Amino acid sequence: MAMKLVGRERRKLRIRKKVNGTTERPRLSVFRSARHIYAQVIDDSTGCTLVHASTLSKDLQAGADAPKVKKSEQAKRVGALVAKMCLSKKIEHVVFDRNGYKYHGRISALAQAARAAGLKF
């Protein structure tokens, strides 16, 4: 028997029908858990992850104030880090995949920080 998809899973599938990453414009996918936020840039034509960053990345954990920072500020740092890593690999244009989450709060903070750091989407 088929399982009934509800909530975020339905929105995720509806978005993924339209959003697809190519070699020229890979997909910037975001996952949000209760504590952390993860972002990865994926080339869907080959199925490879090109760049990934999260709040667990060593670059972001190195600071002494890392555990005291608010979640939206952590999302901004992840967005800036993933944009910096993309630009170092000559990836300038991406397609944003919010993965079924509302474009609100941490998701929008990550996207705006990535745009501010030079990523175009």
C-alpha positions, 0 to 999 in steps of 0.5 A: 500500500502506498504511503500518504505524503504530508506536509513538507514531503508533498511540497518538496516533491512539488518543488523538485518537479520544477527545480533541476540542477545542471552542469551550468546551474547546479542546485543549491539544496538546503536541509534544516534540522532542529539544531543545524542547517546544511547546504549542498550544491548538487549537479543532478545530471551526474548526481554529484555533490560539488560543494557542501557546508553546514553548521558542523563545518570545521571553518564555522566551529573554530570560533569560540563564540560558535555555540552562543550564536543564534540559529539565523546567524549560523545560517548566514555564516553557512550561506556565506561559506557555501558561496565562497566555496562555490566561487572558488570552484568557478560556480557562479549561478545556482538554482535554489532548492528550499527543500519544502521549507518556507522561504522564511527565517533560517532558509531566507537568511542562508539564501540572502547571505549566499547572494550577498557573498556573490552567488547568483540565483 
